[in-house]
Amino acid sequence: MKIPSLLLRFPRCYFSRRTCFVNFRFASRADFLGVESLVPAHRCHTKWICSSNGLRRELCQQAAPEQQAEGLSDQEQRLVDRLYHGLIQGHRACLAEAITLIESTQSRKKKVAQVLLQKVLSYHREQEKLNQGKPLAFRVGLSGPPGAGKSTFIECFGKMLTERKHKVAVLAVDPSSSTSGGSLLGDKTRMTELSRDMNAYIRPSPTSGTLGGVTRTTNEAILLCEGGGYDVVLVETVGVGQSEFAVADMVDMFILLLPPAGGDELQGIKRGIIEMADLVAINKADGDLVVPARRIQAEYVSAMKLLRKRSKVWRPKVMRISARTGEGISDMWDKMGEFRDLMLTSGELVAKRRKQQKVWMWNLIQENMLEHFRSHLAVKDKIPLLEEKVLRGVLSPGLAADLLLKAFKDGL
């Protein structure tokens, strides 16, 4: 069988709606015919393999994204189907089990989780098309120092939203112990009223060593919550410092919650976190703390004028609220609605979500590459030996890293 002349002249062309040529391999360089690979775009594609004996044609079926379940056992496929159908029907138990599945570090469960996520993502895209391309849910990130009243605010805010017929999902992130790896996961216990609300779902998760105030699977959990029908997703970060702003790359709006009496107020102005905030809320502005809250509000308004504007249509606001009395909570939701409407109208919200998809992809690449590096045969046995030399001061960390990277490159 000869290679079609049309293929040689137009190596990037498709030849039918369901068939394309892909992955040309040659037995030797002498057999190279200058034909470039094509990316398959349809459910079925044709693989051509060139060799010195001629051309062998292999048919391979590539499933649609929502059907990519190759390699799964019957039991695993039934698990995916059960979780998927239960999730889109709004069953909280299926949502909880799905999030537990994506948080697993076992390689087999991670593969099952990716199949489930792909199905949920396909369903999510179809629903967005029916919604005229607009996002189905409003993603809100919430950060702030300890004592700012984040959990109290979320309970008050969430109850207000459920009373207005919204479905609220709360992803609360707790720090993990650096020694045992455990986490208290106590956020849910501080939201007793909201946790009993059938229109709210609270999921505490450990950081498990992930930096930035979120978990490694927060993006996936947000997607699952939206697939479960929750139209407002709140992500509460660890909130233990001024670098907990990785959540800004996962949400539509980033809110910084601050207490009214935290010592040197302007010390809280750290560029890393404050320049990412779309709204700053001074909580606990009630009783004797009203006056300090007003002073801090004025200071933050002045300080934020010095920051570079990130949006063409939105200027970050500073508000005073009280989660204990409920004062200012409704006004805050109105401001959040104004933000969403402006960002949607200008197209910035859709562009922001697309950018976040790319950040999500590269975060997964970094995580998988590090895992692959640690488990590679060329470096796996050398890691403990070099770590011991670094601990004894025989090798510098930089030299040890160079030796591991060299061993990894040589082993490729």
N, C-alpha and C positions, 0 to 999 in steps of 0.2 A: 504494500500500500504506500503510495506516494503522499508526501506532504502537500496539501492544497496550496496552489500558487497564491490564492487570495490571502492565505495565512502568512506567507512570506512577505507579501507586499504590505499588508495591513495587520501587523502583529497585535495591535491593540483593539481590533474590531471584534464584535460579537457576531455570531453567524446564525443564531436563532434566538428565540425568546427564552429558551430553557437550556441552551447548550453553549458552552464556551470552552476554549482551550486553556489549559492551566498546567503549571508545574512541568515544564520540559526538562528532562534529565538526559544526559549524554554519557555514553560509555567512555568516551575519551574526548579530549579537546579537539581532535581532528574531525569529530562528528558535528562540531558546533555549526549551526546553520543561521545564527543571528535572530532566533525567534525568542521573543520576550514572554515572560509569564503574564497571565492575566488574573485579575481577582474575580472569583466567582460571584455573581450577583443574583443568581436564581436558585431555586430549590434543588435543581439538578444541574450538574456540570459534567463535562467530559475530560478525563485526564489522558494526555498523550505523552508517551515515553519514547524518546529517540534513542536508538542504539545503532551500532555499525551494521546490524542485520536488518535494519529497516525500522519501521514504525509499528509499535504495538499499541492498540487502543484499549483502554480500560475504562469501563463505566463505573462510576462511583456515585452513590446517592448521598447528597448532603441535605439533611433535614432542615426545615424551616426553623427560625430561632425559637419558636414556642414548642418545637418538637425535638430539640437537641437533648436526647436522653440516652445516647449511645453508651453502652457499657454498664448501665444500671441493671441491677437484678430486679426480678418481678416484685420483690418485697419493697425495694427502694422506690420503684416506680409507683407502687400503690401508696407509699408514704407521701411522695411528691403530689400525686393527684388528690389525696385526702387533705393535705395541708392547703393546697392551692384552692380547691373548691370551698373548703371551710373558711379560708381567709377572705375570699371575695364575697362570701355571704355574710361576713361580719362576725364570725365566731371568735370570741376573745381567746378561747383556749387554743385554737389553731394559730392565732397570731403569736401567742406566748411560745408555743412549741416551735414555730418557724424561726423566731428570733433566737431561741436556744440553739437551733440547728446551725444558724449562720455564725453563732459565736463559738462553735466547736472548732478546735484546732486539729482534729483528726482528719487525715487526708481524704478518707472515704466520705466522711460527712461533709467536708468542704465541697467535694464534687457534687453531692446530692443537693447541697445548698445552692450552688451555682445554677443547677438546672431549675430549681424552684424560683430563684431570683429572675431568671430569664423569662419564665412564664409570667411572673407577676409584672415584669417590666413591659412585656408585650401587651398584657391586659391594660396596664396603666396608660400606655400610648394610645390604645384604642379609645379609652375613656376620655383622654384629652382631646382627641379628634372630635368626639361627639360634643365636647365642651368648647368648640370653635378654637381649639389650639391653646386655650388658657389653662394655667395650672389648676389642678383639682384641689390642692391643699395649700395652706399658708404655713411656711416653715419659719419658726422663730427660734433663734438662739439666745440663751440667757446666761450671763456670767456675772461675776462679782465676787468680792472678797468674803471670807467667812463672817457671819454675823450681819450680813446685809439683808437677810430675811427672804432669801430666794424661794425656799420651800413654802413659807407662809404666803408669799405673793402668788406662787403658782396655784396654790389651793384656792385662794380668793378669786384670782383671775379665771381659773378653770371653771369654778362654779358659776361665775357670771356668764361664761360662754355656753355652758351646757344648758343654762336657763334660757338662753337665746337660741336653742335648738342646734347648736354646734356639737360636733363630736371631737373630743380633745384627746390627743395622745401625748404623754409626757415621757420622755427618755431622760432619766436622771442618771448621771455618771458619778460614781463614787471612787475615790482613790484606792488603789490596792496596796497592800503591805509590801515593802521592798524586801522583807525577810521571808514571810510565809506565803506571800502572793494572794492572801485572802482579802476580802473586802466586807465592810459592815453592811452595806446596802440599806442604810437606814432612812433614806429619803422618803420612802413610801410610808413609813410609820409617822412622819410629820405631816402627812396629807390624808388624814383619816376620813374626812368628809368626802373629798374628791375620789378617794380610792373605792368608796362604796357607790359612786355614781355610775350607772350602767352606760352612760354616754361618755365616759372617760376611761382611759387605760393608762396605767402608770407602770413603767418598766425600769427598775434600777439595774444598772450594769456596771461591772468593775472595769477600771482602765486597763488592768493587766499589763502595766508597764508602758502603755501608749502615752506619748506626750501631747500637749496641746489641750488638755482638759476634756478629751473625748475618748471613745473606744475605737478600736480598729474597724469595727463593724457598724458604726453609727450611721453611715450613709445607707447601708443595707437595711438597717432597722427603720429608717425614715421611709424608705420605699415600701417596706412591708406594711407599715402603719397606714400609708396612703392607699395601698391596695386593699386594706381592711375597711376603708370608708371613712377614715378620720380626716376631717378637713382643716384642722389646726394641729400642728405638730410642734410641741415645745421641747427644746433640747437644753437641759440644764447641765452646765459644765461642772467640773470639779470645783473651780473657784478658789484655788489655793494660792494664786499669785497673779502677776500681771502679764503672764504669757499664755493665758487660757483663751486664745482667740482662734484656734484651728477650726472651731465651729463656724466661724464666719464664712468658710469655704464650703459649708454644707447647707446653709439656710438662706432664706430670702431677706430676713431682717435680723440684725444683731443688736440686742439690748444689753446695756451695762447697768446693773443694779448696784447702788451704793448706799451705805449707811450715812446718817446725818452727822455723826460724831466719830470720826475716825482719826483724830489727831490732826496732822498737817494735811489739810484737804488737797492742796495742789500737788502733794507728793503722789496722789493717786493718778495724776496726769502722766501716764507713761505712753509714749507714742505707739508702742506696739499694740496696745489694746484699745486706747481711746480713739485712735484714728479709724478703727474698724467699726466703732459703734454708730448705729443709725439713730439710736435713741438712748439717752441717759436718764435713768429714773432714780431720784433721791427717795428712798423708802423710809418708813417710820416717821413721816412728817406729821406727827400728832403730839398733843400734850406739850410738854416742856421742850420737845425737840423741833417745834415748828420754826422757831427763830434760827437755830443752827442750820436747819434744812434750807431756809431761804437764803442764808449767807452762802452756803455751799453751791446752791443753784446759780447764784449770781457769779460766783468764781468760775464755775465750769462753763457758763455761757461765755464769759470773757475769754477763757483759755481756749475754747474750741474754735473761736474766730481765727486763731492763729494756725489752725490745722488746714491742710490742703483739702479742697473740696473733691470728693470722690464721685459724686453724682451731679448730672446737669440739672436734675429736676428736684432734688431733695437736699435740704440742709439739716444736719442732725439737730434734734431738739433736746432740751433738758427740762424735765418735769419733776414735780413733787407729788408723791403718792403716799398712801398709808394702807398697807395690806391688812392691818388690824381693824381699821374702821371702814375700809372700802373707799375712802375718799380718793378721787383722782383715777380710779381704776377704769371707770367707764370712759373718761376723757382720753385715757391712754389707749384704749382699744380704738377709739375714733381716730387718733393720730396714726395708729398702725394701719387702719383701713385707708387713710389718706395716703400713706406711704405706698401701700400696695397698688392703689389705683393709679398713682402717678407713675410708678415704675412699670406697670403693665401698659399704660397708654404710650409711654415713651419707648417701649421695647427693651428697656434696660433689664427688666426682670428676666425675660427669656434669654437675653444675652448672658446674664449672670449665671443662670442655671446651666447653660451650655459650657461656660468656662469651668464651672464646678465639676461637670462631668469629666473634663480633661484632668483636673486636679485629682479627682477620685481615681482615675485610671493610673496616673503616675504614682500615687500613693500605694496602690496595689502592686505595681511593678517593683517599687522599692522594697516592699515587704516580701514579695516572692523571690526577688533576687537575693536578698539577705538570707532567706531560708535556704535557697539553692546553694549559696556560697557556704553556709555552715555545714550542709550535709554532703558537699562534694567530696569524693574519695581522696582527691589530691590534698585537701586541707583539713579534713575531718579529724585525722589523727594528730595533726600538727598543732591544732588550736590549744588543747590543754597544755602541751609542752611549752609553747610560746607564752601562754598566759602565766605559767609558773615562773618563767624567766623574767617576765615583766614585773611580777610581784616581788621577786628577789632582787630586782634592780639590775640584773645582768643585761637586759635589753631595754631600750626605750620603747614606749608604745608605738611611736612612729616607725621605728625599724621593724618591730614585730608585725605591724600592719603591712609594711612593704613586702616582707618575706611571705606572708600569707597570700597577698595579691599575686606575687610572682609564681607561687606554687599553683594558684588557681589558674592563671593564664597558661602555664606550662601544661596543665592537665586538660585543657580544652582541646 
